[in-house]
Amino acid sequence: MHPRWIPALTATAVLVFAGGALANHVTVDPATVPTGFLAAHNAIRDVPVSALARAVTPDGTDAFIQHVRLGPNVATGWHTHPGPAIVTVVKGSVTYEDAEANRCNDATYASGEGFVDRGFGHVHRAFAGGDGVDFYVIYLLPPGSVTHVIPASAPPECSS
């Protein structure tokens, strides 16, 4: 991504909800976003196909696309999504933290990498690296989903 595009794309940042305050959904005028790929060839491993299939119903799916920017060392609150979220990191790094198999886990993703959060109640949070982070998220949600993010409590394994 060319650096001069970043100011135009920042208008799409909606999530930054450290401390639990959620932003409203904002739709960006497409004329203000440059054409072309916003992220390409990001390496995304371990795609949970079952979560993607669960989000697509006979009535279709709701899609949300979001640009998220977190400042240096800023964390989101613990949360979940009503469906899977495909994340591509385009600048900086982000650490994804969740609990599984009775342990707290974290994985860090740099620019050019990405991951899929399976959603459907899977509680997690993200925090930016020392230089901050910009990433894009594509949410695939069951039709009629009221929101793309649901605040949650930290899993017991991650609350110490």
KEBA-929168 format. One line per 4 residues: number of its first residue (from 1); their letters; for each residue x, y, z of N, C-alpha, C, CB. Coordinates in steps of 0.001 Angstrom, whole numbers, plus 500000, padded with zeros to 6 digits. Glycine has a CB too. Layout:
<rs>
NUM = a = X/Y/Z/X/Y/Z/X/Y/Z/X/Y/Z ~ ...
</rs>
This chain:
<rs>
1 = mhpr = 500841/498827/500000/500000/500000/500000/500886/501235/500000/499043/499999/501211 ~ 500541/502175/499192/501319/503403/499094/501028/504290/500303/501002/504154/497774 ~ 502080/504866/500961/501883/505666/502169/500946/506855/501996/503195/506157/502646 ~ 500835/507432/500803/499970/508594/500635/498490/508226/500727/500252/509262/499304
5 = wipa = 498159/506932/500657/496766/506501/500784/496311/506456/502234/496582/505136/500149 ~ 497220/506364/503160/496856/506160/504560/495923/507251/505085/498107/506104/505414 ~ 496150/508560/504830/495210/509563/505362/493773/509347/504873/495671/510963/504969 ~ 493599/509001/503605/492244/508790/503094/491593/507571/503745/492269/508621/501570
9 = ltat = 492400/506576/504046/491849/505351/504616/491556/505466/506104/492795/504214/504382 ~ 492176/506410/506776/491935/506521/508221/490493/506870/508533/492852/507565/508828 ~ 489795/507445/507579/488391/507784/507811/487552/506545/508089/487825/508531/506612 ~ 488043/505374/507684/487270/504155/507904/487512/503547/509275/487595/503143/506842
13 = avlv = 488405/504105/510037/488687/503539/511362/487471/503731/512258/489949/504198/511999 ~ 486953/502632/512784/485759/502701/513601/485974/502020/514942/484587/502073/512874 ~ 486780/501003/514994/486835/500114/516147/487490/500697/517372/487539/498894/515782 ~ 488634/501218/517336/489457/501666/518449/488632/501881/519721/490179/502948/518074
17 = fagg = 488419/500828/520465/487546/500938/521617/488243/500543/522908/486327/500089/521418 ~ 489492/500926/523053/490193/500685/524311/489412/501347/525425/491654/501217/524262 ~ 489267/500658/526515/488499/501189/527624/487018/500877/527514/488695/502665/527717 ~ 486605/500179/526459/485240/499706/526362/484273/500592/525603/484730/499508/527689
21 = alan = 484653/501784/525187/483729/502643/524458/483702/502208/523000/484133/504139/524584 ~ 482527/501908/522473/482383/501462/521095/481995/502621/520202/481348/500346/520992 ~ 482532/502642/518996/482200/503693/518034/480976/503289/517227/483395/503978/517094 ~ 480288/504264/516665/479158/503995/515778/479674/503504/514438/478280/505256/515595
25 = hvtv = 478788/502839/513693/479157/502425/512342/479210/503670/511476/478149/501372/511762 ~ 480272/503812/510728/480461/504949/509846/480673/504402/508451/481659/505845/510301 ~ 479967/504947/507492/480172/504550/506112/480988/505633/505438/478821/504314/505374 ~ 482035/505229/504750/482944/506157/504100/482524/506348/502650/484398/505655/504188
29 = dpat = 482577/507575/502191/482289/507871/500794/483338/507173/499933/482275/509414/500530 ~ 482919/506274/499035/483895/505544/498224/484787/506465/497392/483178/504579/497309 ~ 484333/507669/497089/485148/508594/496301/486397/509035/497056/484325/509813/495910 ~ 486408/508887/498394/487562/509301/499183/488587/508184/499379/487103/509799/500524
33 = vptg = 488247/506980/498940/489159/505835/499094/489748/505512/497731/488420/504581/499697 ~ 491066/505420/497626/491669/505125/496320/491284/503734/495837/493194/505247/496393 ~ 491224/503579/494522/490959/502266/493959/492218/501416/494050/490476/502379/492495 ~ 492054/500149/493872/493186/499223/493930/493102/498375/495178/494520/499982/493893
37 = flaa = 494085/497528/495342/494109/496642/496499/494514/497412/497748/495068/495469/496261 ~ 493789/497218/498827/494159/497817/500102/495106/496894/500849/492910/498114/500951 ~ 495050/495623/500550/495988/494619/501076/496009/493492/500053/495565/494092/502531 ~ 497175/492933/499817/497278/491848/498847/498366/490882/499280/497569/492396/497432
41 = hnai = 498125/489628/499053/499083/488557/499352/499450/488479/500826/500335/488748/498539 ~ 498560/488888/501705/498812/488694/503134/498692/487214/503435/497821/489529/504013 ~ 499610/486702/504236/499620/485281/504583/498660/485040/505740/501056/484805/504951 ~ 497569/484321/505469/496592/483978/506503/496548/482462/506590/495166/484581/506188
45 = rdvp = 496912/481939/507753/496949/480492/507960/495802/480068/508875/498310/480058/508559 ~ 495543/478795/508906/494538/478229/509809/493175/478899/509665/495009/478348/511242 ~ 492672/478956/508454/491356/479543/508212/490297/478532/508666/491169/479926/506692 ~ 489457/478913/509632/488425/477990/510132/487234/477936/509170/487951/478419/511543
49 = vsal = 487307/477047/508214/486284/476953/507182/484902/476732/507795/486617/475822/506208 ~ 484820/475995/508885/483516/475746/509507/482879/477055/509995/483665/474757/510685 ~ 483668/477996/510489/483128/479284/510933/482635/480097/509741/484192/480080/511716 ~ 483369/480051/508634/482940/480773/507436/481625/480183/506921/484035/480713/506334
53 = arav = 481547/478863/506891/480319/478208/506421/479147/478512/507343/480523/476691/506320 ~ 479384/478601/508630/478314/478890/509598/477751/480304/509417/478838/478720/511032 ~ 478592/481233/508967/478155/482628/508798/477287/482812/507558/479366/483550/508714 ~ 477419/481916/506601/476658/482031/505360/475414/481154/505483/477525/481617/504116
57 = tpdg = 474253/481785/505453/472991/481074/505606/472269/481035/504255/472101/481749/506693 ~ 471172/480290/504158/470398/480335/502902/469931/481751/502558/469183/479409/503003 ~ 469856/482615/503575/469472/484014/503339/470675/484906/503052/468715/484555/504541 ~ 471870/484333/502918/473074/485100/502644/473841/485431/503909/472724/486369/501914
61 = tdaf = 474616/486492/503857/475423/486928/504989/475539/488444/504961/476828/486265/504964 ~ 475775/489052/506112/476057/490486/506168/477572/490657/506172/475399/491159/507436 ~ 478075/491574/505362/479510/491835/505307/479786/493248/505799/480056/491639/503870 ~ 480775/493366/506665/481268/494654/507143/482753/494688/506782/481026/494850/508716
65 = iqhv = 483241/495808/506291/484667/495970/506010/485124/497185/506796/484957/496133/504458 ~ 486205/497022/507549/486635/498085/508457/488147/498264/508436/486170/497788/509876 ~ 488574/499506/508531/489984/499843/508725/490132/500208/510193/490456/501026/507770 ~ 491039/499536/510872/491279/499792/512294/492695/500333/512451/491075/498494/513153
69 = rlgp = 492833/501369/513262/494139/501932/513587/494220/502011/515106/494354/503350/512918 ~ 495248/501395/515667/495516/501476/517104/496875/502133/517289/495476/500058/517782 ~ 496978/503042/518236/498245/503698/518540/499205/502728/519211/498017/504919/519432 ~ 500438/503147/519406/501449/502287/520027/500971/501712/521366/502746/503072/520233
73 = nvat = 501065/500394/521477/500744/499650/522706/499296/499789/523176/501647/500102/523803 ~ 498397/500233/522318/496979/500359/522664/496301/499008/522470/496282/501458/521800 ~ 495432/498650/523416/494695/497386/523345/493209/497655/523159/494931/496541/524615 ~ 492546/496752/522454/491091/496772/522422/490617/496153/523733/490518/495997/521165
77 = gwht = 489370/496297/524037/488810/495554/525153/488580/494115/524732/487498/496197/525644 ~ 488326/493261/525697/487970/491874/525386/486615/491903/524698/487940/490969/526683 ~ 486460/491080/523671/485225/491091/522900/485090/489809/522082/485176/492317/521981 ~ 483949/489686/521413/483711/488617/520454/482963/489224/519270/482903/487428/521100
81 = hpgp = 482698/488407/518264/481964/488840/517081/480844/487839/516810/482912/488971/515845 ~ 479752/488279/516183/478673/487345/515873/478974/486414/514698/477424/488112/515583 ~ 480147/486543/514116/480590/485685/513015/482085/485843/512852/479851/486030/511690 ~ 482684/485173/511854/484136/485238/511681/484614/486606/511187/484583/484165/510712
85 = aivt = 485867/486921/511522/486506/488165/511114/487851/487828/510473/486685/489135/512329 ~ 488034/488250/509235/489281/488026/508508/490109/489295/508635/489022/487655/506996 ~ 491299/489184/509216/492133/490339/509539/493403/490320/508688/492490/490353/511047 ~ 493731/491473/508068/494982/491617/507328/495724/492839/507870/494720/491754/505786
89 = vvkg = 496940/492625/508326/497756/493699/508889/498504/494378/507749/498751/493154/509971 ~ 498402/495722/507677/499049/496452/506590/500144/497396/507066/498024/497229/505826 ~ 500212/497653/508373/501272/498517/508903/501459/498201/510379/500933/500033/508695 ~ 502700/498082/510812/502980/497800/512219/502742/496345/512557/502133/498677/513111
93 = svty = 502381/496110/513818/502101/494741/514258/500994/494748/515297/503371/494073/514830 ~ 500322/493595/515400/499238/493430/516366/499386/492058/517015/497832/493584/515682 ~ 499103/492003/518306/499096/490730/519024/497654/490362/519314/499931/490808/520344 ~ 497297/489150/518935/495953/488610/519138/496029/487684/520347/495420/487847/517850
97 = edae = 495188/487931/521345/495226/487154/522582/493871/486488/522805/495601/488055/523792 ~ 493899/485196/523122/492686/484447/523427/493030/483291/524354/492011/483931/522132 ~ 492027/482529/524726/492234/481367/525589/491731/480123/524877/491515/481547/526957 ~ 492500/479057/525010/492104/477772/524446/492856/476687/525180/492379/477706/522914
101 = anrc = 492193/475574/525373/492798/474427/526060/493343/474816/527437/493924/473832/525204 ~ 492577/475624/528168/492915/476031/529536/494185/476854/529654/493050/474826/530389 ~ 494560/477567/528587/495696/478479/528675/495438/479739/527871/496973/477797/528188 ~ 496082/480803/528299/496015/482070/527589/497075/482040/526488/496229/483288/528561
105 = ndat = 496687/482366/525276/497594/482316/524127/497711/483693/523498/497107/481288/523084 ~ 498845/483964/522895/498963/485162/522085/499823/484875/520871/499548/486320/522901 ~ 499494/485546/519797/500244/485430/518542/500375/486824/517966/499541/484455/517523 ~ 501563/487163/517508/501824/488485/516945/501906/488380/515431/503129/489089/517524
109 = yasg = 501253/489339/514771/501204/489388/513313/501752/490722/512848/499761/489173/512791 ~ 502656/490667/511864/503300/491863/511308/502643/492223/509976/504831/491635/511120 ~ 503027/493364/509450/502551/493797/508147/502765/492683/507126/503268/495091/507704 ~ 501732/492418/506329/501812/491351/505336/501294/490019/505853/503230/491190/504877
113 = egfv = 500883/489971/507114/500334/488746/507696/498897/488993/508122/501186/488268/508901 ~ 498230/487941/508499/496864/488073/508956/496385/486816/509648/495959/488405/507803 ~ 495128/486850/510080/494542/485718/510791/493028/485801/510677/494986/485697/512285 ~ 492364/484748/511099/490912/484724/511132/490482/484458/512567/490336/483649/510157
117 = drgf = 489615/485323/513082/488971/485043/514359/487663/484345/514020/488738/486362/515220 ~ 487409/483210/514649/486244/482403/514282/484912/482976/514751/486400/481031/514834 ~ 484932/483951/515666/483694/484591/516109/482777/483646/516851/482965/485166/514936 ~ 481476/483937/516806/480448/483110/517436/480755/482854/518905/480312/481787/516698
121 = ghvh = 481116/483916/519642/481353/483790/521077/482800/483570/521469/480550/482682/521606 ~ 483711/483451/520507/485126/483259/520824/485692/484589/521338/485926/482751/519566 ~ 486015/484650/522622/486453/485890/523273/487952/486100/523049/486134/485856/524792 ~ 488310/487330/522715/489703/487675/522427/489883/489183/522558/490117/487191/521005
125 = rafa = 491120/489614/522414/491434/491037/522301/492656/491169/521420/491674/491692/523704 ~ 492951/492409/521042/494131/492688/520219/494853/493875/520826/493743/492968/518726 ~ 496176/493873/520715/496910/495064/521130/498042/495337/520164/497451/494906/522557 ~ 498247/496632/519927/499215/497093/518945/500631/496968/519472/498930/498530/518553
129 = ggdg = 501550/496815/518542/502968/496826/518883/503440/498236/519181/503797/496222/517753 ~ 504717/498375/519416/505305/499654/519819/505183/500773/518799/506727/499454/520125 ~ 504955/500432/517528/504782/501450/516488/503324/501620/516090/505605/501091/515265 ~ 502411/500989/516813/501003/501035/516445/500704/500013/515363/500614/502437/515974
133 = vdfy = 499468/500024/514887/499066/499067/513854/497906/499623/513044/498679/497715/514483 ~ 497889/499283/511777/496740/499482/510902/496400/498114/510336/497035/500542/509756 ~ 495118/497754/510409/494695/496502/509788/493284/496639/509249/494775/495339/510790 ~ 492964/495773/508289/491633/495719/507711/490958/494454/508205/491683/495761/506154
137 = viyl = 489657/494569/508448/488879/493426/508897/487673/493271/507981/488440/493591/510380 ~ 487447/492054/507532/486215/491714/506828/485432/490809/507754/486493/491025/505434 ~ 484271/491280/508182/483390/490504/509049/482326/489841/508176/482736/491406/510154 ~ 482117/488556/508352/481032/487827/507695/480067/487422/508797/481561/486564/506879
141 = lppg = 478923/488083/508830/478009/487940/509955/476657/487402/509512/477830/489272/510659 ~ 475991/486671/510391/474653/486195/510054/473755/487375/509676/474042/485404/511236 ~ 472854/487182/508712/471980/488276/508294/471243/488902/509483/470971/487775/507263 ~ 471184/490227/509484/470478/490940/510533/471296/491201/511782/469276/490189/510901
145 = svth = 472583/490879/511764/473428/491149/512940/473368/492633/513261/474908/490701/512694 ~ 473130/492946/514522/472983/494342/514942/474330/495042/515025/472275/494420/516293 ~ 475364/494316/515390/476688/494902/515540/477746/493900/515092/476933/495339/517000 ~ 478946/494394/514888/480061/493531/514486/480939/493155/515672/480904/494220/513418
149 = vipa = 480757/493802/516812/481598/493534/517982/480730/493524/519239/482734/494596/518107 ~ 480995/492560/520119/480234/492399/521354/481226/492391/522512/479370/491084/521333 ~ 481173/493386/523420/482093/493407/524565/481928/492139/525411/481847/494669/525435 ~ 483025/491699/526018/483012/490478/526830/484028/490608/527958/483321/489226/525960
153 = sapp = 483937/489730/528923/484920/489667/530005/486109/488829/529571/484290/489086/531290 ~ 487257/489107/530160/488456/488330/529861/488233/486881/530270/489695/488920/530583 ~ 488717/485932/529477/488641/484538/529879/489419/484349/531185/489193/483609/528760 ~ 488991/483435/532049/489693/483225/533318/491191/482958/533137/489063/482070/534062
157 = ecss = 491539/482249/532057/492950/481918/531817/493792/483160/531529/493067/480940/530653 ~ 493156/484236/531109/493880/485455/530716/493667/486601/531691/493452/485890/529331 ~ 493037/486366/532801/492712/487477/533706/493681/487642/534848/491352/487292/534262 ~ 494775/486894/534846/495757/487069/535944/496802/488088/535606/496435/485756/536275
</rs>
